[in-house]
Amino acid sequence: MEKKQRRYSVDFKYKVVQAYLDSDKTQLEICEEYGISRSSLIKWKKQLEENGIDALQNKKSAPHNPAKKTAKKIVEQVVELKKKEEHKYKGLRAFADFLKRFEGINLSPTTLSKIFKKNEIPNGDENYQEKRAQVNPKKQELLEKEILEEIDHWETFERDKPQELWQIDITSFYIKDEGKVYLIDIIDDHSRYIVGWGLFREQKAEHVIKVFQEAVDHYGPPKEVLSDNGRQFVSWHGTTGFQVLLDKYNIKHIKARPHHPQTLGKLERWHGSLKKELIDIKFFHSLAEAREEIEKYIDYYNYHRTHSSLEGLVPADRYHGIANQVKEEIQQNSNNSNPNRTRLYLVGKVMGQDIRLLENQGKIELYSRNHLVQSLDFNR
């Protein structure tokens, strides 16, 4: 049986140390006289000399398994979140990033896998493959090819700041009773933030110009634009309307190498996510419905979908220049195991002032320069 450690009062400890200091007796003699160990005498003497008599107070022992109840609540929260439709198709890494960014829960993919297995919840990849096969069985035949393509290392590069480089491209898919449709989209290279998009029945140059002009009107012109050599972007016998528009804003046009789509890797990855998480698993009955659903997904992608390549942040964190502030807030929240910890909703700048919008035990709190400005209680 494990021997229970004896606890001594402050007065007794002080008496022993003073007896040793006021006499010519050795440490061993003092220890034998008072029935204590030599290590205890040395420790008490050091505590008294360095921090006074208060340092001799006995520290309260931690309760057995103090985090067990908290851990159980967190597991329950993770399970409930995973069951929601918006998270069903998230893989382990993506869901771990989401929990860390938006819920203040820092769990590894391995731990999440064990939680899902214990609670008989399919992980996101299993859900996706099942749903994808239901929507389009032929897609399942392409799985092996997709996996091999994912293994290939795409050429990677990244601009240092937002608005330094945009990538623009066109992808297509089919809608029942509508036929083939074309998605024109623009992504900011540094942040992966979608700055412009449009869904059309035809891939005309005028549609490309419309989408690009709307993006510039909303966000301002970038320094450079990267595109492939499609006829909507490049002409070998003159100048396209798209190139005229770039010249108007003094934007440098960079063309991808022919037959080398990896140069537009970030857009390719974006298209892959869009198709995997929306187009491949949802039936669209009209072009209008597809536009509505894509608009919702882009808002989710920009502001709610975490990326491992962005250190677990969302594109908006980088695009709006608040990545460091968000990481600091996440780090503070991740160190807190309290199930009632704060949740970060917004970090940014308003009129040059740093602001944060947090949820704290049912209250929404607005902070400016780390000072609480406003608190709204939703429990009332």
C-alpha positions in Angstrom: 0.0 0.0 0.0 1.3 3.5 -0.9 2.4 5.4 2.2 0.4 8.6 2.8 2.5 11.7 2.9 2.3 13.4 6.3 1.4 17.1 6.4 2.9 19.5 9.0 1.5 22.8 10.2 3.2 26.1 9.5 4.0 26.6 13.2 5.7 23.2 13.4 7.8 23.9 10.3 8.8 27.3 11.6 9.7 25.8 15.0 11.9 23.1 13.4 13.8 25.6 11.2 14.4 28.1 14.0 15.6 25.3 16.3 18.2 24.3 13.7 19.3 28.0 13.1 19.5 28.8 16.9 21.4 25.7 18.0 24.7 24.1 17.3 23.0 20.8 16.4 23.6 19.1 13.1 20.8 18.6 10.6 20.7 14.9 11.4 20.3 15.6 15.1 17.4 18.1 14.5 15.7 15.6 12.2 15.9 12.8 14.7 14.7 15.1 17.5 11.5 16.2 15.6 11.0 13.0 13.6 11.3 14.5 10.1 13.4 13.8 7.1 16.6 15.7 6.2 15.1 16.7 2.8 12.1 18.3 4.6 14.4 20.4 6.8 16.4 21.6 3.9 13.2 22.5 1.9 11.6 24.3 4.8 14.8 26.3 5.5 15.0 27.4 1.9 11.4 28.4 1.7 11.6 30.5 4.8 14.8 32.2 3.8 13.6 33.0 0.2 9.9 33.9 0.7 9.1 34.2 4.4 6.8 32.2 6.7 3.9 32.3 4.1 6.0 30.0 1.9 5.6 27.2 4.6 1.9 26.9 3.9 0.8 23.5 2.6 -0.4 23.7 -1.0 -3.8 22.3 -1.7 -3.6 19.0 -3.6 -5.3 18.8 -6.9 -8.5 16.7 -7.0 -8.3 13.3 -8.6 -8.9 13.5 -12.3 -10.0 17.2 -12.2 -10.4 17.4 -16.0 -12.5 14.3 -16.3 -15.8 16.2 -16.2 -14.5 18.9 -18.4 -13.2 16.4 -20.9 -16.5 14.6 -21.1 -18.3 17.9 -21.9 -15.8 18.7 -24.6 -16.2 15.2 -26.2 -20.0 15.7 -26.1 -19.6 19.1 -27.8 -17.3 17.7 -30.5 -19.7 14.8 -31.2 -22.7 17.2 -31.5 -20.8 19.5 -33.9 -19.6 16.6 -36.1 -23.2 15.5 -36.5 -24.2 18.8 -38.0 -24.7 18.8 -41.8 -22.1 21.6 -42.3 -19.4 19.4 -40.7 -20.3 15.9 -41.9 -17.9 16.0 -44.9 -15.0 17.6 -43.1 -11.9 15.4 -42.8 -10.0 14.9 -39.6 -7.5 17.7 -40.2 -10.1 20.2 -41.4 -12.4 19.5 -38.5 -9.5 19.8 -36.0 -8.6 23.2 -37.5 -12.3 24.3 -37.3 -12.5 23.3 -33.6 -9.3 25.2 -32.8 -10.2 28.3 -34.8 -13.9 28.7 -33.9 -14.5 26.7 -30.7 -11.2 27.0 -28.8 -10.8 23.2 -28.7 -7.3 22.0 -29.5 -7.5 18.3 -30.4 -5.3 16.3 -32.7 -6.8 14.4 -35.7 -5.7 11.2 -34.0 -7.8 12.1 -30.9 -10.7 13.1 -33.1 -10.5 9.8 -34.9 -10.8 7.9 -31.6 -13.7 10.0 -30.5 -15.6 9.4 -33.7 -14.8 5.6 -33.6 -16.0 5.3 -30.0 -19.2 7.2 -30.8 -19.7 5.4 -34.1 -19.6 8.6 -36.2 -18.1 8.3 -39.7 -15.3 10.7 -40.3 -15.7 13.3 -43.1 -14.0 11.3 -45.8 -16.3 8.3 -45.3 -19.4 10.5 -45.4 -18.2 12.2 -48.6 -17.5 9.0 -50.5 -20.8 7.5 -49.6 -22.8 10.7 -50.6 -20.7 11.1 -53.7 -21.5 7.6 -54.9 -25.2 8.2 -54.3 -25.2 11.5 -56.4 -23.1 10.2 -59.2 -21.9 6.6 -59.2 -19.5 7.2 -62.0 -17.5 9.6 -59.8 -16.5 6.7 -57.7 -14.5 5.3 -60.6 -12.3 8.4 -60.6 -11.4 8.1 -57.0 -8.1 6.3 -57.6 -7.1 8.8 -60.2 -7.9 11.7 -57.9 -5.8 10.1 -55.1 -2.8 9.8 -57.4 -3.2 13.4 -58.5 -3.3 14.5 -54.9 0.0 12.7 -54.3 1.8 14.7 -56.9 3.6 17.7 -55.5 2.2 20.8 -57.2 4.5 23.7 -57.8 4.0 26.1 -54.9 4.5 29.8 -54.5 2.9 32.5 -52.5 2.9 36.3 -52.5 3.7 38.0 -49.2 0.6 40.2 -49.0 -3.0 40.3 -50.2 -3.8 42.1 -53.5 -0.3 41.4 -54.8 -1.5 38.6 -57.1 -4.9 37.2 -58.1 -5.4 33.9 -59.9 -8.4 33.7 -62.4 -9.7 30.6 -64.1 -12.8 28.8 -65.4 -14.1 25.5 -64.4 -17.3 23.6 -65.5 -19.9 21.1 -64.2 -23.4 19.9 -65.3 -26.8 20.8 -63.9 -29.8 18.7 -64.6 -32.0 20.2 -67.4 -29.5 23.0 -67.8 -26.5 21.2 -69.3 -22.9 22.3 -68.9 -22.3 25.6 -67.0 -19.1 27.6 -66.4 -17.8 29.0 -63.1 -15.4 32.0 -63.5 -13.6 32.7 -60.3 -10.8 34.8 -58.8 -8.7 33.9 -55.8 -6.2 36.0 -53.9 -2.9 34.2 -53.9 -1.7 35.2 -50.4 -4.9 34.5 -48.5 -6.9 32.0 -50.7 -9.8 34.5 -50.4 -12.3 34.4 -53.2 -12.6 38.0 -54.4 -14.8 37.4 -57.4 -17.0 34.8 -59.2 -19.8 34.3 -61.6 -21.8 31.3 -63.0 -22.8 31.3 -66.7 -24.1 29.1 -69.4 -21.3 30.1 -71.7 -17.6 30.9 -71.1 -17.5 34.2 -73.0 -14.8 36.8 -72.7 -17.4 39.4 -71.7 -18.3 37.2 -68.7 -14.7 37.1 -67.6 -14.5 40.9 -67.9 -17.7 41.3 -65.9 -16.5 39.1 -63.0 -13.0 40.8 -62.9 -14.4 44.3 -63.1 -16.8 43.6 -60.2 -14.0 42.2 -58.1 -11.9 45.4 -58.8 -14.8 47.6 -57.9 -15.2 45.9 -54.6 -11.6 45.2 -53.5 -9.5 47.5 -55.7 -7.0 46.3 -58.4 -4.3 43.8 -57.6 -0.7 44.3 -58.8 -0.6 41.1 -60.9 -3.0 38.6 -62.3 -2.2 35.0 -63.2 -4.3 33.1 -65.8 -3.9 30.2 -68.2 -3.7 30.7 -71.9 -7.4 30.4 -72.6 -8.9 32.5 -75.4 -10.9 34.5 -72.9 -7.6 35.7 -71.4 -4.9 35.6 -74.1 -4.9 36.2 -77.9 -2.0 35.2 -80.2 -3.2 37.6 -82.9 -3.9 40.8 -80.9 -5.2 42.0 -77.6 -8.2 40.5 -75.7 -10.7 42.7 -73.9 -9.4 41.2 -70.7 -5.9 42.4 -71.4 -7.2 45.8 -72.2 -8.9 45.9 -68.8 -5.7 44.9 -67.1 -3.8 47.7 -69.0 -6.4 50.2 -67.8 -5.5 49.5 -64.2 -1.8 48.9 -64.9 -2.0 45.3 -63.8 0.8 42.9 -64.9 -0.5 39.8 -66.6 1.3 36.6 -65.9 0.5 33.6 -68.1 0.7 30.0 -66.9 2.9 27.6 -68.9 0.8 25.7 -71.5 -0.4 22.3 -70.5 0.7 22.9 -66.9 -2.4 23.6 -64.7 -0.3 23.2 -61.5 0.8 26.8 -61.9 -2.8 27.7 -60.9 -2.6 25.3 -58.0 -4.5 27.4 -55.5 -7.5 27.7 -57.8 -7.3 24.0 -58.6 -7.4 23.2 -54.9 -10.3 25.6 -54.5 -12.2 24.0 -57.3 -11.5 20.6 -55.8 -12.9 21.7 -52.4 -16.0 23.3 -54.1 -16.8 20.1 -56.0 -16.1 17.8 -53.2 -18.0 19.7 -50.5 -20.9 21.0 -52.7 -21.2 20.2 -56.4 -20.5 16.4 -56.1 -23.0 15.9 -53.3 -25.9 18.2 -54.0 -28.4 18.1 -56.8 -29.1 21.5 -58.5 -32.4 21.8 -60.2 -31.7 25.2 -61.9 -28.9 27.7 -62.6 -30.5 30.1 -60.1 -30.3 27.4 -57.4 -26.7 26.6 -58.2 -25.8 30.3 -58.0 -27.5 30.6 -54.6 -25.7 27.6 -53.2 -22.3 28.6 -54.5 -22.7 32.0 -53.0 -23.4 30.5 -49.6 -20.5 28.2 -50.0 -18.1 31.0 -51.0 -19.1 32.9 -47.9 -18.5 29.8 -45.8 -15.1 29.2 -47.6 -13.9 32.7 -47.1 -15.0 33.2 -43.5 -15.5 29.8 -41.9 -13.5 27.0 -43.6 -10.1 26.5 -42.0 -7.0 25.6 -44.1 -4.0 23.7 -43.0 -1.9 25.7 -45.5 -3.1 28.9 -43.6 -2.0 27.5 -40.2 -5.5 26.5 -39.4 -7.0 30.0 -40.2 -9.6 31.0 -42.7 -8.9 33.0 -45.9 -10.5 36.2 -44.4 -8.1 36.2 -41.5 -5.2 36.5 -44.0 -6.9 38.7 -46.5 -8.0 41.3 -44.0 -4.6 41.3 -42.3 -5.6 40.0 -38.9 -3.9 36.6 -39.0 -1.5 37.3 -36.1 -4.2 38.7 -33.9 -6.4 35.7 -34.5 -3.5 33.3 -33.7 -2.8 35.0 -30.4 -6.5 34.8 -29.5 -6.7 31.1 -30.5 -3.5 30.4 -28.4 -5.0 32.0 -25.3 -8.3 30.1 -25.8 -6.6 26.8 -26.6 -4.9 26.9 -23.2 -8.3 27.1 -21.4 -10.0 23.7 -20.8 -13.1 25.3 -19.4 -16.1 24.2 -21.4 -17.5 27.8 -20.9 -14.4 29.3 -22.5 -14.8 32.3 -24.8 -15.4 31.8 -28.6 -13.8 34.1 -31.1 -16.1 35.5 -33.7 -14.3 38.5 -35.1 -10.9 40.2 -34.9 -10.0 43.2 -37.0 -9.6 47.0 -37.2 -12.3 49.7 -37.2 -11.2 53.3 -37.8 -7.6 52.2 -37.0 -8.6 50.6 -33.6 -8.1 46.9 -32.8 -11.4 45.2 -32.0 -12.5 41.8 -30.9 -16.0 40.3 -30.8 -16.2 37.3 -28.4 -18.8 35.0 -26.9 -18.4 34.6 -23.1 -20.8 32.4 -21.2 -23.9 33.5 -23.2 -22.7 37.1 -23.5 -21.4 38.8 -26.7 -18.6 41.1 -25.7 -17.0 43.9 -27.8 -13.4 44.8 -27.0 -11.3 47.7 -28.2 -7.6 47.9 -27.3 -8.2 45.0 -24.9 -10.9 47.1 -23.0 -14.5 45.9 -22.8 -16.7 48.4 -24.7 -20.1 46.6 -24.8 -21.6 43.4 -23.4 -24.9 42.0 -24.6 -26.5 39.2 -22.4 -28.5 36.8 -24.5 -29.5 34.7 -21.5 -32.1 37.3 -20.4 
